[in-house]
Each structure stands twice: as C-alpha cells, then as structure tokens.
Amino acid sequence: MKENLEETIARLNGETARISWQELERHYARGVLMTVATNMDLVMTAAHMVRDDKTVIESYLEAAQLHPTSEDDARDWHKRDPDLWAVVVAPWVLVQERKAE
C-alpha cells in the first residue's frame, strides 16, 4: 500500500539527521549530493522526490532551490564545517545548511 504524503513526511522526518561535512564528502565525490536551499523545507523536498512529483521537483531545480552540490559549496563547507542536515532519498542524499535563527 502506498503511503500518503503525511506518512511520507513523518517517515522522512525520522530519517533526517545532523551530519558533518566530513561524513558527506564521499557522497559529494560520488555525485549524489543535492543541496536544498535554506529557505526550503528539507523534509518536504525529500517527500516530493520520494513521491516522484516531477512538476514540483522540476520547479525547484529551475529556481535553483534544489541543485547538485557545487564545488564552491563543498569548499565552503569544508572550510567552515557548518551545521548540516541530511536525508537519503536513494540514490540521492539531500543536504541543507541550517542557518542560525
């Protein structure tokens, strides 16, 4: 039975965790790391990917709210070691820098 959006969000929320850049570097090297903009909801973005909501994901990509992690991002995160959150949406690993509130 296919889970509904709320169930998908609840499941992914439980699979989201803080992570260091050092732990993410290997995923970046494999080309499977995707950056989610800080103004986006990481779990909701992941839920749309799990549910294969192509129209929504395409709009995120076009607006650069979701994009393959760049070399500049990688260098910056390596230098600063910021507070990152990630969730796996196979084959992708979605990552988001959490800004101080």
Order of alpha helices (4+ residues) and beta strands (2+ residues): alpha-beta-alpha-beta-alpha-alpha-beta-alpha-beta-beta
